[in-house]
Amino acid sequence: MLWPLLALLLLPLSLAAKKSAHEQLVELAAAGNGLIRLNEQTYDLLATPQRNWSAAVQFTALNPQRRCAPCKEFEPSFTAVAKAWANTPKEHRDMHFFATLDFDDGHNVFQKLGMASAPSVHVYPPTEGPNASAKKAPFKYDFQHGFEPGPLAEQLSVHTPIPIPYKAPFDWARAGSIVSLIPIVTLIFRFIKPALQNRWVWAAGTIATSLVMTSGYMFTRIRGAPYTGANGAWIAQGYQNQFGQEVQVIALTYGILAGSFLMLIIVTPRQSSPTRQRTQAYLWTAVNFLMFSILVSLFRVKNPGYPFKLIL
């Protein structure tokens, strides 16, 4: 009679000693400085179908025998984002967990999920409670922005109770490089200062920029056009296509045309010798006519149906 009564008295204590899944996860996250190291059992605990929390899980293979270089490259970024989340207020921190599962610790999980490559990040939304998601399937992180922690924190913040307070650490190496360049730039500036103060240098730079821009440079940059086409072709067919080398040729043609006009208008009339003046008039007129012929021929290549031509 005494033993059943004693067992009845100890029942509340045993129930109190058994921690819930959420409490276990909170302790594991605190022990790992914001990052839970999973195995097959704790993964099932974290991704249980009945959960009022969300979780971001990194699937990786860090064992050197696996030879997963991307895993080693991505690991510091995921850890940094997880540590940043560990600094959020407790009421938010305990509703989202960061965890990592290595292949050697959970190959059955990898097999169950049909994962053939690593690294990979899955975000499991809550299935119960006020923040429950209608979408049960996990969100898979897209590595289109590479392995940097900044884009990772930005995308995962969509699924966390509050944005992840990640801040990139100060880049001392870059700062040192910039500081070391100051005396070098100062020394170079002393030599190029006369050129920078020369109006003809600025005039030449302005003209060169204008020629390149009017020849289609921004068009090719916006569209990401290649420098040349297949088999070394440098002229693209059609009005809506252009190669990078084509821009250079057109800019050079425009430049020579503009120069020939300037020579005819400004330089040739100032010649004191009639013979020299006549010679320059013939020369620059011929250059002008030749350059226009090149432009028309290029136009015919882009539009084969154009019926007219000059010399070429």
C-alpha positions as CSV (number, residue, x, y, z in Angstrom):
1,M,0.0,0.0,0.0
2,L,2.9,2.3,0.7
3,W,4.6,1.9,-2.7
4,P,1.6,3.0,-4.8
5,L,1.2,6.0,-2.6
6,L,4.9,6.9,-2.9
7,A,4.7,6.5,-6.7
8,L,1.7,8.8,-6.8
9,L,3.6,11.4,-4.8
10,L,6.6,11.2,-7.1
11,L,4.6,11.4,-10.3
12,P,4.4,15.2,-10.4
13,L,8.2,15.4,-9.8
14,S,8.9,13.1,-12.7
15,L,6.6,15.0,-15.0
16,A,8.3,18.2,-14.0
17,A,11.7,16.7,-14.6
18,K,10.9,15.8,-18.2
19,K,11.6,18.9,-20.4
20,S,9.6,19.8,-23.4
21,A,11.1,19.7,-26.9
22,H,11.2,23.5,-27.0
23,E,13.0,23.7,-23.6
24,Q,15.6,21.2,-24.8
25,L,16.2,23.2,-28.0
26,V,16.6,26.4,-26.0
27,E,19.3,24.7,-23.8
28,L,21.1,23.3,-26.8
29,A,21.2,26.7,-28.5
30,A,22.5,28.4,-25.4
31,A,25.2,25.7,-25.0
32,G,26.3,26.2,-28.6
33,N,26.4,30.0,-28.5
34,G,23.4,30.2,-30.7
35,L,24.2,27.2,-32.9
36,I,22.8,23.7,-32.3
37,R,25.0,20.8,-33.4
38,L,22.5,18.3,-34.6
39,N,22.5,14.5,-34.9
40,E,19.7,12.3,-36.2
41,Q,17.8,12.4,-32.9
42,T,18.0,16.1,-32.3
43,Y,17.1,16.8,-35.9
44,D,13.9,14.9,-35.5
45,L,13.3,17.0,-32.3
46,L,14.0,20.3,-34.1
47,A,11.9,19.5,-37.2
48,T,9.0,17.8,-35.5
49,P,5.7,18.3,-37.3
50,Q,4.2,19.8,-34.2
51,R,6.3,22.9,-33.5
52,N,5.5,26.5,-32.7
53,W,9.1,27.6,-33.5
54,S,11.0,28.1,-36.8
55,A,14.5,26.8,-37.5
56,A,17.3,27.4,-40.1
57,V,19.3,24.2,-40.6
58,Q,22.6,24.0,-42.4
59,F,23.4,20.7,-44.0
60,T,27.1,20.3,-44.5
61,A,30.0,17.9,-44.7
62,L,33.1,19.3,-42.9
63,N,35.0,16.0,-42.6
64,P,38.2,16.4,-44.6
65,Q,37.6,13.0,-46.1
66,R,34.5,14.4,-47.8
67,R,36.5,17.0,-49.6
68,C,33.7,19.6,-49.6
69,A,35.5,22.9,-50.1
70,P,32.2,24.9,-50.4
71,C,31.2,23.5,-47.0
72,K,34.3,24.9,-45.4
73,E,33.9,28.2,-47.1
74,F,30.2,28.6,-46.1
75,E,30.6,27.4,-42.5
76,P,32.0,30.7,-41.0
77,S,29.2,32.7,-42.6
78,F,26.4,30.5,-41.2
79,T,28.1,30.5,-37.8
80,A,28.4,34.3,-37.8
81,V,24.7,34.8,-38.6
82,A,23.7,32.3,-35.9
83,K,25.8,34.2,-33.3
84,A,24.2,37.4,-34.4
85,W,20.8,35.9,-33.8
86,A,22.0,34.8,-30.3
87,N,22.1,38.5,-29.4
88,T,18.4,39.2,-30.0
89,P,15.9,39.4,-27.0
90,K,15.0,36.1,-25.5
91,E,11.3,36.3,-26.4
92,H,12.4,36.3,-30.1
93,R,15.5,34.3,-29.8
94,D,13.7,31.3,-28.4
95,M,11.2,31.2,-31.2
96,H,13.8,30.6,-34.0
97,F,16.8,28.3,-33.9
98,F,20.0,28.0,-35.9
99,A,21.3,24.5,-36.3
100,T,23.9,22.5,-38.4
101,L,23.8,18.9,-39.3
102,D,27.0,17.2,-40.6
103,F,26.7,14.3,-43.0
104,D,28.7,12.1,-40.7
105,D,26.3,12.8,-37.9
106,G,23.1,12.3,-39.9
107,H,23.6,10.5,-43.2
108,N,20.1,8.9,-42.8
109,V,18.6,12.4,-42.7
110,F,20.5,13.3,-45.9
111,Q,19.2,10.2,-47.5
112,K,15.6,10.8,-46.3
113,L,15.6,14.3,-47.7
114,G,17.2,13.2,-51.0
115,M,20.2,15.5,-50.6
116,A,23.1,14.7,-52.9
117,S,25.1,17.9,-52.4
118,A,26.2,20.3,-49.7
119,P,26.1,22.9,-48.3
120,S,22.4,23.5,-48.1
121,V,20.2,25.6,-45.8
122,H,16.6,24.7,-45.1
123,V,14.3,27.0,-43.1
124,Y,11.5,25.1,-41.3
125,P,8.5,27.4,-40.5
126,P,6.3,27.0,-37.4
127,T,3.4,24.7,-37.9
128,E,1.4,25.7,-34.8
129,G,0.7,28.8,-32.8
130,P,0.1,32.4,-33.9
131,N,3.0,32.4,-36.4
132,A,2.1,29.1,-38.0
133,S,2.8,29.0,-41.8
134,A,0.4,27.6,-44.3
135,K,3.4,26.3,-46.2
136,K,4.7,23.2,-44.6
137,A,7.6,22.5,-46.9
138,P,10.9,24.1,-45.8
139,F,12.3,27.1,-47.6
140,K,15.6,26.4,-49.3
141,Y,18.2,29.1,-49.4
142,D,19.4,30.2,-52.8
143,F,23.2,30.7,-53.1
144,Q,23.0,33.1,-56.0
145,H,24.7,35.7,-53.8
146,G,27.5,33.4,-52.9
147,F,28.5,32.4,-49.4
148,E,28.7,35.8,-47.8
149,P,26.9,36.2,-44.4
150,G,25.3,39.5,-45.3
151,P,22.9,38.2,-48.1
152,L,22.3,35.1,-46.0
153,A,21.1,37.1,-43.0
154,E,19.0,39.3,-45.2
155,Q,17.2,36.4,-46.8
156,L,16.8,34.4,-43.5
157,S,15.4,37.6,-41.8
158,V,12.2,37.0,-43.9
159,H,11.6,33.9,-41.8
160,T,12.6,35.0,-38.4
161,P,10.4,36.8,-35.8
162,I,12.6,40.0,-36.1
163,P,15.4,40.8,-38.6
164,I,18.7,39.2,-37.8
165,P,21.0,41.9,-36.4
166,Y,24.1,40.9,-38.4
167,K,26.8,43.5,-38.9
168,A,29.8,42.8,-41.0
169,P,33.0,42.9,-39.0
170,F,35.4,45.8,-39.6
171,D,37.8,44.9,-42.4
172,W,41.2,45.8,-41.0
173,A,43.1,44.5,-44.0
174,R,41.1,46.7,-46.4
175,A,41.5,49.7,-44.1
176,G,45.3,49.0,-44.0
177,S,45.5,48.8,-47.7
178,I,43.6,52.1,-48.1
179,V,45.9,53.8,-45.6
180,S,49.0,52.5,-47.3
181,L,47.8,53.9,-50.6
182,I,47.6,57.5,-49.3
183,P,51.3,58.3,-49.6
184,I,51.5,56.6,-53.0
185,V,48.5,58.5,-54.3
186,T,49.9,61.8,-52.9
187,L,53.3,61.2,-54.6
188,I,51.6,60.3,-57.9
189,F,49.3,63.4,-57.7
190,R,52.4,65.7,-57.5
191,F,53.5,64.4,-60.9
192,I,50.1,64.4,-62.6
193,K,48.8,67.7,-61.1
194,P,49.9,69.8,-64.1
195,A,48.1,67.4,-66.4
196,L,44.9,67.5,-64.3
197,Q,45.0,71.3,-64.4
198,N,45.4,71.4,-68.1
199,R,42.2,72.3,-69.9
200,W,43.2,70.4,-73.0
201,V,43.5,67.2,-71.0
202,W,40.0,67.6,-69.8
203,A,38.8,68.5,-73.2
204,A,40.3,65.3,-74.7
205,G,38.8,63.2,-71.9
206,T,35.4,64.8,-72.4
207,I,35.5,64.1,-76.2
208,A,36.7,60.6,-75.7
209,T,33.9,59.9,-73.2
210,S,31.3,61.4,-75.5
211,L,32.5,59.3,-78.4
212,V,32.4,56.1,-76.4
213,M,29.0,56.7,-74.9
214,T,27.4,57.7,-78.2
215,S,28.8,54.6,-79.8
216,G,26.8,52.3,-77.7
217,Y,28.9,51.6,-74.6
218,M,26.1,51.8,-72.1
219,F,23.9,49.7,-74.4
220,T,26.3,46.9,-74.2
221,R,27.0,47.3,-70.5
222,I,23.3,47.2,-69.6
223,R,22.6,44.1,-71.7
224,G,25.9,42.4,-70.8
225,A,26.9,42.0,-74.4
226,P,30.1,40.0,-75.1
227,Y,33.2,41.6,-76.5
228,T,33.0,39.6,-79.7
229,G,30.6,37.0,-81.2
230,A,31.1,33.5,-82.4
231,N,34.2,32.8,-84.5
232,G,35.6,36.2,-83.7
233,A,32.8,38.2,-85.3
234,W,32.7,41.8,-84.0
235,I,29.6,43.2,-85.7
236,A,26.3,42.0,-84.3
237,Q,23.3,41.4,-86.7
238,G,20.3,43.6,-86.2
239,Y,19.6,47.0,-84.6
240,Q,19.0,45.5,-81.1
241,N,22.4,43.8,-80.8
242,Q,25.9,45.1,-80.5
243,F,29.3,43.7,-79.4
244,G,31.9,45.4,-77.2
245,Q,34.5,45.6,-80.0
246,E,31.9,47.1,-82.3
247,V,31.6,50.0,-79.9
248,Q,35.3,50.7,-80.1
249,V,35.3,50.7,-84.0
250,I,32.3,53.0,-84.1
251,A,33.8,55.4,-81.6
252,L,37.1,55.5,-83.6
253,T,35.1,56.1,-86.8
254,Y,33.2,58.9,-85.2
255,G,36.4,60.4,-83.8
256,I,38.1,60.5,-87.2
257,L,35.0,62.0,-88.8
258,A,34.8,64.7,-86.2
259,G,38.5,65.4,-86.5
260,S,38.3,65.7,-90.3
261,F,35.5,68.2,-90.0
262,L,37.5,70.3,-87.5
263,M,40.5,70.3,-89.8
264,L,38.3,71.4,-92.7
265,I,36.6,74.1,-90.7
266,I,39.4,75.5,-88.4
267,V,42.8,74.5,-89.6
268,T,42.5,74.5,-93.4
269,P,41.2,78.1,-93.8
270,R,44.2,79.4,-91.8
271,Q,46.8,78.1,-94.2
272,S,48.7,80.9,-95.8
273,S,49.9,78.9,-98.8
274,P,47.2,78.3,-101.4
275,T,48.8,75.0,-102.4
276,R,48.9,73.7,-98.8
277,Q,45.3,74.9,-98.3
278,R,44.1,73.1,-101.4
279,T,46.0,69.9,-100.4
280,Q,44.5,69.8,-97.0
281,A,41.0,70.5,-98.4
282,Y,41.3,67.5,-100.7
283,L,42.9,65.3,-98.0
284,W,40.3,65.9,-95.3
285,T,37.4,65.7,-97.7
286,A,38.7,62.3,-98.8
287,V,39.0,61.2,-95.2
288,N,35.5,62.4,-94.5
289,F,34.1,60.6,-97.5
290,L,36.0,57.4,-96.6
291,M,34.8,57.4,-93.0
292,F,31.2,57.9,-94.1
293,S,31.6,55.0,-96.5
294,I,32.8,52.8,-93.6
295,L,29.7,53.8,-91.5
296,V,27.4,53.0,-94.4
297,S,29.1,49.6,-95.0
298,L,28.7,48.8,-91.2
299,F,25.0,49.8,-91.5
300,R,24.6,47.4,-94.4
301,V,26.2,44.6,-92.4
302,K,23.6,45.1,-89.6
303,N,20.8,45.6,-92.1
304,P,21.6,43.5,-95.2
305,G,18.5,44.8,-97.0
306,Y,19.9,48.4,-97.1
307,P,20.5,49.0,-100.9
308,F,22.9,52.0,-100.9
309,K,26.6,52.3,-100.5
310,L,29.4,54.8,-101.1
311,I,32.9,53.5,-101.8
312,L,33.0,50.2,-99.8
